Each structure stands twice: as C-alpha cells, then as structure tokens.
Amino acid sequence: MYRRYLSLIVIFLLIAMITVAQAANTLTVTGEVVNPVPPTADFSASPVSGPPPLTVYFQDTSTGSPAQWEWDFENDGIVDSGEQNPTHMYPIAGTYSVSLKVTNSYGTDTLTREGYIEVSEYSVSERIDALHVYVEALDISDWGKKHLLSPLDKAEKMWDKGNERATIAQMDRFITKVYLFAFLFMISPEDAAYMINEAQEIIDLIGDKGKK
C-alpha cells in the first residue's frame, strides 16, 4: 500500500513539473502593433467664407497618427498655431490659402489648400436688404413700417441704377426718420441705435467704393 501511494505522488510531481516547464516556455506579448509610416496631412474648416471679421474653426483630419501640427493660415511661411484643431480670425477681406504640416516619428507631410478662405464684405444691396428685413420685424404699425421702408426701397433702386449720391441721400433720410420715431417713442432706443449704425455703415461702404 505504501509503495502504491509513493508511486502516485511521484506521478503527480512529474505532471506538475512538466506543466511548470511548459508554462515557463510560453511567452505572451501584448500591446499595440505600430505601423512605421509617416502621416498624411488633411484638414477641413468651417465656415470658409463670410464677411470680416470671420472666425474659422479648423479641424485636423490627417491620418498616420501625427504628433505635431504646424498651421499657416495665410500661407506666408509663418506658423500661426501648433494646436491640433485651432481657431483663427480673419479681420480683413481677402482670399487666403491655408497650409498644414503634420509630423510623427517616421516623417512629415504638408497640405496646402489654395484660396481656401474667402473673406468678403457684404454688398450694399445685401446690407440694405438685411435692414429691410429688420424693419419688417419691428413691432410697430403698418403705417410706421411703410414710412421707414420707403427710403430703403428708394435707396436700393438708386443703387441698382449706379447713383451713389442718391443712394446716400435716401439712407440719410432713413436715419432722420429713425431718429424721429425714437423721439416719439415709436421704436426702442436699442432698435434705433442698431438701424442708425447699420445705415451709417452702408453709407460708409458706398463712400469707400467711390474712393476706389
């Protein structure tokens, strides 16, 4: 009986030793497999057009896991931002090319989009139309709207005919009426200030165009 138990113990120990040996010869490697390739630059932006000052939101869509970003928002050779997804404001009207250079441990890549951002002033007609819409939305009588809209309608007709002086004269007439309506408490001071400012900017825009 003793020999039988001894044999079982020996067999058990042999099995245990073989199992340990097999485990020692087994190596499990875990981790991310890295593909050693350089990045490919790509990006998008929104909005890509509008009046100044135009704030544009840029988004990096590059592939290849870049670790460094160099944005040139005017394509003038000057790095403007090192962020991955930056924001940039264009204060002056013009057409701008944008360049992005991306880098990782295996190389670099650059993408330039020519004429990508278009910053342009609203036209005189567009600004008069916007002011027309604003007056239409005022909480005043139809009679009041008619009197405020009259010089705007005439200003737009004069502008379409190329008569800058007559257009300015009608915008001045509009401003005078707005002051009168505000004095009579027919419109709020806030509405009056907004419309006067917009009308004056239209006059200034016409003047700037006339100087060119």
C-alpha positions as CSV (number, residue, x, y, z in Angstrom):
1,M,0.0,0.0,0.0
2,Y,2.8,2.4,0.9
3,R,4.5,1.8,-2.5
4,R,1.3,2.5,-4.3
5,Y,0.9,5.9,-2.6
6,L,4.5,6.7,-3.3
7,S,4.1,5.9,-7.0
8,L,1.0,8.2,-7.2
9,I,3.0,11.0,-5.5
10,V,5.9,10.6,-8.0
11,I,3.5,10.7,-10.9
12,F,1.8,13.8,-9.6
13,L,5.1,15.6,-9.1
14,L,6.2,14.7,-12.6
15,I,3.0,16.0,-14.1
16,A,3.4,19.2,-12.1
17,M,7.0,19.7,-13.2
18,I,6.0,19.2,-16.9
19,T,3.2,21.8,-16.5
20,V,5.6,24.3,-15.0
21,A,8.2,23.7,-17.7
22,Q,5.6,24.3,-20.4
23,A,4.4,27.5,-18.8
24,A,7.9,28.8,-18.5
25,N,8.5,28.2,-22.2
26,T,5.3,30.2,-23.1
27,L,5.7,34.0,-23.6
28,T,2.6,36.1,-24.2
29,V,3.2,39.6,-25.7
30,T,0.5,42.2,-25.6
31,G,0.5,45.7,-26.9
32,E,-0.2,47.9,-30.0
33,V,1.4,46.9,-33.2
34,V,2.9,50.1,-34.7
35,N,3.0,50.6,-38.4
36,P,6.1,52.7,-39.1
37,V,4.7,55.1,-41.8
38,P,4.7,58.9,-42.0
39,P,1.4,60.8,-41.6
40,T,-0.8,62.2,-44.4
41,A,-1.9,65.8,-43.9
42,D,-5.6,66.7,-44.3
43,F,-8.0,69.2,-42.8
44,S,-11.4,70.8,-43.0
45,A,-12.7,74.2,-41.9
46,S,-16.0,76.0,-41.2
47,P,-17.1,78.5,-42.3
48,V,-14.9,79.0,-45.4
49,S,-16.5,82.3,-46.5
50,G,-18.2,85.3,-45.0
51,P,-17.7,89.0,-44.1
52,P,-14.9,90.2,-41.8
53,P,-14.1,89.7,-39.0
54,L,-14.5,86.0,-40.0
55,T,-13.8,83.4,-37.3
56,V,-12.9,80.0,-38.8
57,Y,-12.8,76.7,-36.9
58,F,-10.1,74.3,-38.4
59,Q,-10.2,70.5,-37.8
60,D,-7.3,68.2,-38.4
61,T,-8.3,65.1,-40.3
62,S,-4.8,63.8,-41.0
63,T,-4.1,60.0,-40.9
64,G,-1.0,58.2,-39.6
65,S,-1.2,59.5,-36.0
66,P,0.6,62.8,-36.3
67,A,2.2,64.1,-33.1
68,Q,2.9,67.7,-34.2
69,W,0.8,70.2,-36.2
70,E,2.0,73.4,-37.8
71,W,-0.8,75.7,-39.2
72,D,-0.1,78.6,-41.6
73,F,-3.4,80.4,-42.0
74,E,-2.2,82.9,-44.6
75,N,0.3,80.6,-46.3
76,D,3.0,83.2,-45.7
77,G,5.6,80.8,-44.3
78,I,4.8,81.8,-40.7
79,V,3.5,79.1,-38.3
80,D,0.3,80.6,-36.7
81,S,-0.7,77.7,-34.5
82,G,0.6,74.4,-33.1
83,E,-2.8,73.2,-31.9
84,Q,-4.5,70.2,-33.5
85,N,-7.8,71.9,-34.0
86,P,-7.3,75.6,-33.8
87,T,-9.5,78.7,-34.4
88,H,-8.4,81.7,-36.4
89,M,-10.0,85.1,-37.0
90,Y,-9.6,86.9,-40.4
91,P,-10.1,90.6,-39.8
92,I,-9.5,91.8,-43.3
93,A,-11.3,91.0,-46.5
94,G,-9.3,88.8,-49.0
95,T,-8.7,85.3,-50.3
96,Y,-6.5,83.2,-48.1
97,S,-4.6,79.9,-48.7
98,V,-4.1,77.6,-45.7
99,S,-1.3,75.2,-45.1
100,L,-1.0,72.3,-42.5
101,K,2.3,70.4,-41.8
102,V,2.0,67.3,-39.7
103,T,4.8,65.2,-38.2
104,N,5.3,61.9,-36.4
105,S,8.4,59.8,-35.6
106,Y,8.5,58.5,-39.2
107,G,8.2,61.7,-41.3
108,T,6.3,64.7,-42.2
109,D,3.6,65.8,-44.8
110,T,2.2,69.1,-45.8
111,L,-1.1,70.0,-47.4
112,T,-1.9,73.5,-48.8
113,R,-5.4,74.5,-49.9
114,E,-5.1,77.4,-52.3
115,G,-7.7,80.2,-52.0
116,Y,-9.5,78.1,-49.3
117,I,-10.9,81.0,-47.2
118,E,-12.8,83.8,-48.8
119,V,-13.4,86.9,-46.6
120,S,-15.6,89.4,-48.4
121,E,-17.7,92.4,-47.4
122,Y,-21.5,92.1,-47.8
123,S,-22.6,94.1,-50.8
124,V,-24.5,97.3,-50.5
125,S,-27.7,95.6,-51.8
126,E,-27.3,92.8,-49.3
127,R,-27.0,95.2,-46.4
128,I,-30.0,97.3,-47.5
129,D,-32.0,94.0,-47.8
130,A,-31.0,93.0,-44.3
131,L,-32.0,96.3,-42.9
132,H,-35.3,96.0,-44.8
133,V,-35.9,92.6,-43.1
134,Y,-35.1,94.2,-39.7
135,V,-37.7,96.9,-40.2
136,E,-40.3,94.4,-41.3
137,A,-39.9,92.6,-38.0
138,L,-40.4,95.7,-35.8
139,D,-43.4,95.7,-33.5
140,I,-44.8,98.9,-34.9
141,S,-47.8,99.8,-37.0
142,D,-48.0,99.2,-40.8
143,W,-48.0,102.9,-41.3
144,G,-44.7,103.2,-39.3
145,K,-43.1,100.4,-41.3
146,K,-44.2,102.0,-44.6
147,H,-42.5,105.2,-43.7
148,L,-39.3,103.6,-42.6
149,L,-39.2,101.2,-45.6
150,S,-39.8,103.9,-48.2
151,P,-36.3,105.4,-48.2
152,L,-34.8,101.9,-48.1
153,D,-36.7,100.9,-51.2
154,K,-35.7,104.1,-53.0
155,A,-32.1,103.7,-51.9
156,E,-31.9,100.2,-53.4
157,K,-33.4,101.4,-56.7
158,M,-30.9,104.2,-56.8
159,W,-28.0,101.8,-56.1
160,D,-29.2,99.5,-58.8
161,K,-29.0,102.4,-61.2
162,G,-25.5,103.2,-60.1
163,N,-26.4,106.5,-58.5
164,E,-24.3,106.6,-55.4
165,R,-25.2,110.1,-54.3
166,A,-28.9,109.4,-54.4
167,T,-28.4,106.2,-52.5
168,I,-26.6,108.0,-49.7
169,A,-29.3,110.7,-49.7
170,Q,-32.0,108.1,-49.1
171,M,-30.0,106.4,-46.4
172,D,-29.6,109.8,-44.7
173,R,-33.4,110.2,-45.0
174,F,-33.9,106.8,-43.4
175,I,-31.6,107.8,-40.5
176,T,-33.6,111.0,-39.9
177,K,-36.8,109.0,-39.8
178,V,-35.4,106.6,-37.3
179,Y,-34.3,109.5,-35.0
180,L,-37.9,110.9,-35.3
181,F,-39.5,107.5,-34.5
182,A,-37.2,107.1,-31.5
183,F,-38.0,110.6,-30.3
184,L,-41.8,109.8,-30.5
185,F,-41.2,106.5,-28.6
186,M,-42.5,104.6,-31.6
187,I,-39.4,102.4,-31.6
188,S,-37.0,101.4,-28.8
189,P,-33.6,103.0,-28.3
190,E,-31.9,99.7,-29.0
191,D,-33.7,99.3,-32.3
192,A,-33.0,102.9,-33.2
193,A,-29.3,102.5,-32.4
194,Y,-29.0,99.3,-34.4
195,M,-30.7,100.7,-37.5
196,I,-28.8,104.0,-37.4
197,N,-25.5,102.2,-37.1
198,E,-26.3,99.8,-40.0
199,A,-27.5,102.7,-42.2
200,Q,-24.3,104.6,-41.4
201,E,-22.1,101.6,-42.3
202,I,-23.9,101.3,-45.6
203,I,-23.2,105.0,-46.3
204,D,-19.5,104.4,-45.3
205,L,-19.3,101.4,-47.6
206,I,-20.7,103.3,-50.5
207,G,-18.1,106.1,-49.8
208,D,-15.3,103.6,-49.7
209,K,-16.3,102.1,-53.0
210,G,-16.5,105.5,-54.5
211,K,-12.9,106.2,-53.5
212,K,-11.5,103.1,-55.3
